[in-house]
Amino acid sequence: MTAPTTGRPGFGMARPGQPDPGDGPPAGAGEPGGRFTPGLAPDALVDLAAERRAAGIDDVLAALDRELVGLAPVKRRIAEIAALLLIDRVRERFGMATTRPSLHMCFTGDPGTGKTTVAMRMAELLHRTGYLERGHLVAVTRDDLVGQYVGHTAPKTREVLKRAMGGVLFIDEAYYLYRAENERDYGQEAIEILLQVMENQRDKLVVILAGYASRMEAFFSSNPGMSSRIAHHIDFPGYSLDELAAIADLMLGQAGYRLSEQARQTFREYLRRRMEQPRFANARSVRNALERARLRHASRLLAQDGQPASRDDLMRLEPADFLASRVFAGGAQGRA
């Protein structure tokens, strides 16, 4: 993955994309160092709620609530980081000493738990609070950083870092950068370049590593220098059955579909079974199931020769659109 998924209104895990132009920070926001208004007199009083509104922090947090179901611990940590940056900004206006926090992060969790979406909103938040010059996200994997021959890795890695400067670099499945079994692997070179930039230019770039928790732990054990530079470890829990059903409702609403009452019960049973099968991917599996149901829905309507379709028919998914899945056939191997 070489760029963040922008998505379209439909069966995405969220509607990440880039922040809407209308959601941008007020004039003067986002300046490096957080200098949004002139310095304050020692006896001045600050309306912190007004500062919060001016920075647009509530807009970002509200967007996360709209886009992602659940994830209360994750959202709480994001709110805490926002609060720290806001207070640091106010302290600076009083002429008080401020220590720029290191915000390199590690997001751990199963696929489809919203890590990329949160990274996008984090980039926006860091820009709005003046921590980063720009609010963009560059999402990459090992293939974007590691070359295939001697002399190939360094320019690839530096080019990615150049694109990410002023924003957030999101490295998915970061543990693949290190392959201990292959002493001639070039991933270590990319890691060394990343370490140098993470330490020396942390005022210009935030790096977020992502992947399965157990594999990231092994990666950090093999690369203690990387582990020491990660200030925030945020775990993304898997979704419950009720949360997955709520995610489905969100996706369906965005796409202009709905479930009949019978289909709602059928889909819950589908989810219960699918969660127990291999390669379940949380919101991604929900999205895939709804996309396949949409295909069956379209075929079912076209098969009704001579029967006109109403607007409601075009929107309503029925049990048959899910029951055709191999999940209900028994012995399905993690496919919808």
Contacts in CASP RR format, 6 or more apart in sequence:
PFRMAT RR
TARGET T0000
AUTHOR 0000-0000-0000
METHOD contacts of the structure
MODEL  1
MTAPTTGRPGFGMARPGQPDPGDGPPAGAGEPGGRFTPGLAPDALVDLAA
ERRAAGIDDVLAALDRELVGLAPVKRRIAEIAALLLIDRVRERFGMATTR
PSLHMCFTGDPGTGKTTVAMRMAELLHRTGYLERGHLVAVTRDDLVGQYV
GHTAPKTREVLKRAMGGVLFIDEAYYLYRAENERDYGQEAIEILLQVMEN
QRDKLVVILAGYASRMEAFFSSNPGMSSRIAHHIDFPGYSLDELAAIADL
MLGQAGYRLSEQARQTFREYLRRRMEQPRFANARSVRNALERARLRHASR
LLAQDGQPASRDDLMRLEPADFLASRVFAGGAQGRA
1 139 0 8 1.000
1 140 0 8 1.000
1 141 0 8 1.000
1 144 0 8 1.000
1 172 0 8 1.000
2 139 0 8 1.000
2 140 0 8 1.000
2 144 0 8 1.000
3 138 0 8 1.000
3 139 0 8 1.000
4 16 0 8 1.000
4 17 0 8 1.000
4 18 0 8 1.000
4 116 0 8 1.000
4 119 0 8 1.000
4 120 0 8 1.000
4 137 0 8 1.000
4 138 0 8 1.000
4 139 0 8 1.000
4 170 0 8 1.000
5 16 0 8 1.000
5 17 0 8 1.000
5 116 0 8 1.000
5 139 0 8 1.000
6 16 0 8 1.000
6 17 0 8 1.000
6 18 0 8 1.000
7 15 0 8 1.000
7 16 0 8 1.000
7 17 0 8 1.000
9 15 0 8 1.000
9 254 0 8 1.000
9 255 0 8 1.000
10 251 0 8 1.000
10 254 0 8 1.000
10 255 0 8 1.000
11 251 0 8 1.000
11 252 0 8 1.000
11 254 0 8 1.000
11 255 0 8 1.000
11 286 0 8 1.000
11 287 0 8 1.000
11 290 0 8 1.000
11 291 0 8 1.000
11 294 0 8 1.000
12 251 0 8 1.000
12 254 0 8 1.000
12 283 0 8 1.000
12 287 0 8 1.000
13 68 0 8 1.000
13 112 0 8 1.000
13 114 0 8 1.000
13 117 0 8 1.000
13 247 0 8 1.000
13 283 0 8 1.000
13 284 0 8 1.000
13 287 0 8 1.000
14 67 0 8 1.000
14 68 0 8 1.000
14 114 0 8 1.000
14 117 0 8 1.000
14 283 0 8 1.000
15 67 0 8 1.000
15 254 0 8 1.000
16 67 0 8 1.000
16 116 0 8 1.000
16 117 0 8 1.000
16 120 0 8 1.000
17 120 0 8 1.000
18 120 0 8 1.000
18 136 0 8 1.000
19 63 0 8 1.000
19 120 0 8 1.000
19 124 0 8 1.000
19 135 0 8 1.000
23 59 0 8 1.000
23 63 0 8 1.000
24 56 0 8 1.000
24 59 0 8 1.000
24 128 0 8 1.000
25 55 0 8 1.000
25 56 0 8 1.000
25 127 0 8 1.000
25 128 0 8 1.000
26 54 0 8 1.000
26 56 0 8 1.000
28 36 0 8 1.000
29 36 0 8 1.000
29 54 0 8 1.000
29 55 0 8 1.000
29 56 0 8 1.000
29 128 0 8 1.000
29 130 0 8 1.000
30 36 0 8 1.000
30 127 0 8 1.000
30 128 0 8 1.000
30 129 0 8 1.000
30 130 0 8 1.000
30 133 0 8 1.000
31 130 0 8 1.000
32 130 0 8 1.000
32 132 0 8 1.000
32 133 0 8 1.000
32 203 0 8 1.000
33 89 0 8 1.000
33 92 0 8 1.000
33 130 0 8 1.000
33 131 0 8 1.000
34 89 0 8 1.000
34 92 0 8 1.000
34 129 0 8 1.000
34 130 0 8 1.000
34 131 0 8 1.000
35 92 0 8 1.000
35 93 0 8 1.000
36 54 0 8 1.000
36 55 0 8 1.000
36 89 0 8 1.000
36 130 0 8 1.000
37 93 0 8 1.000
38 93 0 8 1.000
39 93 0 8 1.000
39 94 0 8 1.000
39 95 0 8 1.000
40 46 0 8 1.000
40 93 0 8 1.000
40 94 0 8 1.000
42 94 0 8 1.000
44 94 0 8 1.000
46 90 0 8 1.000
46 93 0 8 1.000
48 86 0 8 1.000
48 87 0 8 1.000
48 90 0 8 1.000
51 86 0 8 1.000
51 89 0 8 1.000
51 90 0 8 1.000
52 58 0 8 1.000
52 86 0 8 1.000
55 86 0 8 1.000
55 89 0 8 1.000
55 128 0 8 1.000
55 129 0 8 1.000
56 128 0 8 1.000
57 82 0 8 1.000
57 86 0 8 1.000
57 125 0 8 1.000
57 128 0 8 1.000
57 129 0 8 1.000
60 82 0 8 1.000
60 121 0 8 1.000
60 124 0 8 1.000
60 125 0 8 1.000
60 128 0 8 1.000
61 75 0 8 1.000
61 78 0 8 1.000
61 79 0 8 1.000
61 82 0 8 1.000
63 121 0 8 1.000
64 71 0 8 1.000
64 75 0 8 1.000
64 78 0 8 1.000
64 117 0 8 1.000
64 118 0 8 1.000
64 121 0 8 1.000
65 75 0 8 1.000
67 117 0 8 1.000
67 121 0 8 1.000
68 75 0 8 1.000
68 114 0 8 1.000
68 117 0 8 1.000
68 118 0 8 1.000
69 239 0 8 1.000
69 243 0 8 1.000
69 246 0 8 1.000
69 247 0 8 1.000
69 250 0 8 1.000
70 239 0 8 1.000
70 243 0 8 1.000
71 113 0 8 1.000
71 114 0 8 1.000
71 118 0 8 1.000
71 236 0 8 1.000
71 237 0 8 1.000
73 234 0 8 1.000
73 235 0 8 1.000
73 237 0 8 1.000
74 118 0 8 1.000
74 234 0 8 1.000
74 235 0 8 1.000
74 236 0 8 1.000
77 232 0 8 1.000
77 234 0 8 1.000
78 118 0 8 1.000
78 121 0 8 1.000
78 122 0 8 1.000
78 125 0 8 1.000
81 103 0 8 1.000
81 122 0 8 1.000
81 125 0 8 1.000
81 232 0 8 1.000
82 125 0 8 1.000
82 129 0 8 1.000
84 101 0 8 1.000
85 101 0 8 1.000
85 125 0 8 1.000
85 126 0 8 1.000
85 129 0 8 1.000
85 130 0 8 1.000
85 131 0 8 1.000
86 129 0 8 1.000
88 98 0 8 1.000
88 100 0 8 1.000
88 101 0 8 1.000
89 129 0 8 1.000
89 130 0 8 1.000
91 97 0 8 1.000
91 98 0 8 1.000
92 98 0 8 1.000
100 131 0 8 1.000
100 202 0 8 1.000
100 203 0 8 1.000
101 231 0 8 1.000
102 202 0 8 1.000
102 229 0 8 1.000
102 231 0 8 1.000
103 126 0 8 1.000
103 131 0 8 1.000
103 202 0 8 1.000
103 206 0 8 1.000
103 231 0 8 1.000
103 232 0 8 1.000
104 198 0 8 1.000
104 202 0 8 1.000
104 206 0 8 1.000
104 207 0 8 1.000
104 208 0 8 1.000
104 209 0 8 1.000
104 229 0 8 1.000
104 230 0 8 1.000
104 231 0 8 1.000
104 232 0 8 1.000
105 122 0 8 1.000
105 206 0 8 1.000
105 207 0 8 1.000
105 208 0 8 1.000
105 209 0 8 1.000
105 230 0 8 1.000
105 231 0 8 1.000
105 232 0 8 1.000
105 233 0 8 1.000
105 234 0 8 1.000
106 174 0 8 1.000
106 208 0 8 1.000
106 209 0 8 1.000
106 210 0 8 1.000
106 216 0 8 1.000
106 220 0 8 1.000
106 230 0 8 1.000
106 232 0 8 1.000
106 233 0 8 1.000
106 234 0 8 1.000
107 115 0 8 1.000
107 118 0 8 1.000
107 119 0 8 1.000
107 208 0 8 1.000
107 209 0 8 1.000
107 210 0 8 1.000
107 211 0 8 1.000
107 234 0 8 1.000
107 236 0 8 1.000
108 210 0 8 1.000
108 211 0 8 1.000
108 212 0 8 1.000
108 213 0 8 1.000
108 216 0 8 1.000
108 233 0 8 1.000
108 234 0 8 1.000
108 235 0 8 1.000
108 236 0 8 1.000
109 115 0 8 1.000
109 211 0 8 1.000
109 212 0 8 1.000
109 213 0 8 1.000
109 235 0 8 1.000
109 236 0 8 1.000
109 237 0 8 1.000
109 238 0 8 1.000
110 212 0 8 1.000
110 236 0 8 1.000
110 238 0 8 1.000
110 280 0 8 1.000
110 281 0 8 1.000
110 282 0 8 1.000
111 281 0 8 1.000
111 282 0 8 1.000
111 284 0 8 1.000
112 281 0 8 1.000
112 282 0 8 1.000
112 283 0 8 1.000
112 284 0 8 1.000
112 285 0 8 1.000
113 236 0 8 1.000
113 237 0 8 1.000
113 238 0 8 1.000
113 239 0 8 1.000
113 282 0 8 1.000
113 283 0 8 1.000
114 236 0 8 1.000
114 283 0 8 1.000
115 172 0 8 1.000
115 210 0 8 1.000
115 211 0 8 1.000
115 236 0 8 1.000
116 139 0 8 1.000
116 170 0 8 1.000
116 172 0 8 1.000
116 210 0 8 1.000
118 234 0 8 1.000
118 236 0 8 1.000
119 137 0 8 1.000
119 139 0 8 1.000
119 168 0 8 1.000
119 170 0 8 1.000
119 208 0 8 1.000
119 210 0 8 1.000
120 137 0 8 1.000
122 168 0 8 1.000
122 206 0 8 1.000
122 208 0 8 1.000
123 132 0 8 1.000
123 135 0 8 1.000
123 136 0 8 1.000
123 137 0 8 1.000
123 167 0 8 1.000
123 168 0 8 1.000
123 206 0 8 1.000
124 135 0 8 1.000
126 132 0 8 1.000
126 135 0 8 1.000
126 167 0 8 1.000
126 168 0 8 1.000
126 206 0 8 1.000
127 133 0 8 1.000
127 134 0 8 1.000
127 135 0 8 1.000
127 167 0 8 1.000
131 206 0 8 1.000
132 166 0 8 1.000
132 167 0 8 1.000
132 168 0 8 1.000
132 204 0 8 1.000
132 205 0 8 1.000
132 206 0 8 1.000
133 166 0 8 1.000
133 167 0 8 1.000
133 204 0 8 1.000
134 166 0 8 1.000
134 167 0 8 1.000
135 166 0 8 1.000
135 167 0 8 1.000
135 168 0 8 1.000
136 164 0 8 1.000
136 166 0 8 1.000
136 167 0 8 1.000
136 168 0 8 1.000
137 167 0 8 1.000
137 168 0 8 1.000
137 170 0 8 1.000
138 160 0 8 1.000
138 163 0 8 1.000
138 164 0 8 1.000
138 167 0 8 1.000
138 168 0 8 1.000
138 169 0 8 1.000
138 170 0 8 1.000
139 170 0 8 1.000
139 172 0 8 1.000
140 160 0 8 1.000
140 169 0 8 1.000
140 170 0 8 1.000
140 171 0 8 1.000
140 172 0 8 1.000
141 171 0 8 1.000
141 172 0 8 1.000
141 173 0 8 1.000
141 176 0 8 1.000
142 173 0 8 1.000
142 176 0 8 1.000
142 177 0 8 1.000
142 187 0 8 1.000
144 156 0 8 1.000
144 160 0 8 1.000
145 153 0 8 1.000
145 156 0 8 1.000
145 157 0 8 1.000
145 160 0 8 1.000
145 171 0 8 1.000
145 177 0 8 1.000
145 187 0 8 1.000
145 190 0 8 1.000
145 194 0 8 1.000
146 153 0 8 1.000
146 156 0 8 1.000
146 157 0 8 1.000
146 177 0 8 1.000
146 185 0 8 1.000
146 186 0 8 1.000
146 187 0 8 1.000
146 189 0 8 1.000
146 190 0 8 1.000
147 153 0 8 1.000
147 156 0 8 1.000
147 186 0 8 1.000
148 186 0 8 1.000
150 186 0 8 1.000
152 186 0 8 1.000
153 186 0 8 1.000
153 187 0 8 1.000
153 189 0 8 1.000
153 190 0 8 1.000
154 189 0 8 1.000
154 193 0 8 1.000
156 190 0 8 1.000
157 189 0 8 1.000
157 190 0 8 1.000
157 193 0 8 1.000
157 194 0 8 1.000
158 193 0 8 1.000
160 169 0 8 1.000
161 169 0 8 1.000
161 193 0 8 1.000
161 194 0 8 1.000
161 197 0 8 1.000
161 205 0 8 1.000
164 205 0 8 1.000
165 201 0 8 1.000
165 204 0 8 1.000
165 205 0 8 1.000
166 204 0 8 1.000
166 205 0 8 1.000
167 204 0 8 1.000
167 205 0 8 1.000
167 206 0 8 1.000
168 205 0 8 1.000
168 206 0 8 1.000
168 207 0 8 1.000
168 208 0 8 1.000
169 205 0 8 1.000
169 206 0 8 1.000
169 207 0 8 1.000
169 208 0 8 1.000
170 208 0 8 1.000
170 210 0 8 1.000
171 177 0 8 1.000
171 207 0 8 1.000
171 208 0 8 1.000
171 209 0 8 1.000
171 210 0 8 1.000
172 210 0 8 1.000
172 211 0 8 1.000
173 210 0 8 1.000
173 211 0 8 1.000
173 215 0 8 1.000
174 209 0 8 1.000
174 210 0 8 1.000
174 211 0 8 1.000
174 216 0 8 1.000
174 219 0 8 1.000
175 211 0 8 1.000
175 212 0 8 1.000
175 215 0 8 1.000
175 216 0 8 1.000
175 218 0 8 1.000
175 219 0 8 1.000
177 187 0 8 1.000
177 190 0 8 1.000
177 191 0 8 1.000
177 219 0 8 1.000
178 185 0 8 1.000
178 187 0 8 1.000
178 188 0 8 1.000
178 191 0 8 1.000
178 219 0 8 1.000
178 222 0 8 1.000
178 223 0 8 1.000
179 185 0 8 1.000
179 187 0 8 1.000
180 222 0 8 1.000
191 223 0 8 1.000
191 226 0 8 1.000
194 207 0 8 1.000
194 226 0 8 1.000
195 225 0 8 1.000
195 226 0 8 1.000
195 229 0 8 1.000
197 205 0 8 1.000
198 205 0 8 1.000
198 207 0 8 1.000
198 229 0 8 1.000
199 229 0 8 1.000
209 216 0 8 1.000
209 226 0 8 1.000
209 230 0 8 1.000
213 235 0 8 1.000
219 226 0 8 1.000
220 226 0 8 1.000
220 227 0 8 1.000
220 230 0 8 1.000
221 227 0 8 1.000
238 282 0 8 1.000
239 247 0 8 1.000
239 282 0 8 1.000
239 283 0 8 1.000
241 268 0 8 1.000
241 271 0 8 1.000
241 272 0 8 1.000
241 275 0 8 1.000
244 271 0 8 1.000
244 275 0 8 1.000
244 282 0 8 1.000
244 283 0 8 1.000
244 286 0 8 1.000
245 264 0 8 1.000
245 267 0 8 1.000
245 268 0 8 1.000
245 271 0 8 1.000
247 283 0 8 1.000
247 286 0 8 1.000
248 259 0 8 1.000
248 267 0 8 1.000
248 271 0 8 1.000
248 286 0 8 1.000
248 289 0 8 1.000
248 290 0 8 1.000
249 259 0 8 1.000
251 286 0 8 1.000
251 287 0 8 1.000
251 290 0 8 1.000
252 258 0 8 1.000
252 259 0 8 1.000
252 290 0 8 1.000
252 317 0 8 1.000
255 290 0 8 1.000
255 294 0 8 1.000
256 315 0 8 1.000
257 290 0 8 1.000
257 294 0 8 1.000
257 297 0 8 1.000
257 315 0 8 1.000
257 316 0 8 1.000
257 317 0 8 1.000
258 315 0 8 1.000
258 316 0 8 1.000
258 317 0 8 1.000
259 267 0 8 1.000
259 316 0 8 1.000
259 317 0 8 1.000
260 316 0 8 1.000
260 317 0 8 1.000
260 318 0 8 1.000
260 319 0 8 1.000
262 318 0 8 1.000
262 319 0 8 1.000
263 316 0 8 1.000
263 317 0 8 1.000
263 318 0 8 1.000
263 319 0 8 1.000
263 321 0 8 1.000
263 322 0 8 1.000
265 319 0 8 1.000
266 319 0 8 1.000
266 322 0 8 1.000
266 323 0 8 1.000
267 289 0 8 1.000
267 293 0 8 1.000
267 322 0 8 1.000
270 289 0 8 1.000
270 322 0 8 1.000
270 325 0 8 1.000
270 327 0 8 1.000
270 328 0 8 1.000
271 286 0 8 1.000
271 289 0 8 1.000
273 327 0 8 1.000
273 328 0 8 1.000
273 332 0 8 1.000
274 280 0 8 1.000
274 285 0 8 1.000
274 289 0 8 1.000
274 327 0 8 1.000
274 334 0 8 1.000
274 336 0 8 1.000
277 327 0 8 1.000
277 332 0 8 1.000
277 333 0 8 1.000
277 334 0 8 1.000
278 333 0 8 1.000
278 334 0 8 1.000
279 334 0 8 1.000
280 334 0 8 1.000
281 288 0 8 1.000
285 336 0 8 1.000
288 336 0 8 1.000
289 322 0 8 1.000
289 325 0 8 1.000
289 336 0 8 1.000
292 325 0 8 1.000
292 336 0 8 1.000
293 317 0 8 1.000
293 321 0 8 1.000
293 322 0 8 1.000
294 317 0 8 1.000
294 321 0 8 1.000
296 320 0 8 1.000
296 321 0 8 1.000
296 322 0 8 1.000
296 324 0 8 1.000
297 317 0 8 1.000
297 318 0 8 1.000
297 321 0 8 1.000
300 318 0 8 1.000
300 320 0 8 1.000
300 321 0 8 1.000
301 309 0 8 1.000
301 313 0 8 1.000
301 314 0 8 1.000
322 328 0 8 1.000
325 332 0 8 1.000
325 336 0 8 1.000
326 332 0 8 1.000
326 335 0 8 1.000
326 336 0 8 1.000
327 334 0 8 1.000
327 335 0 8 1.000
327 336 0 8 1.000
END
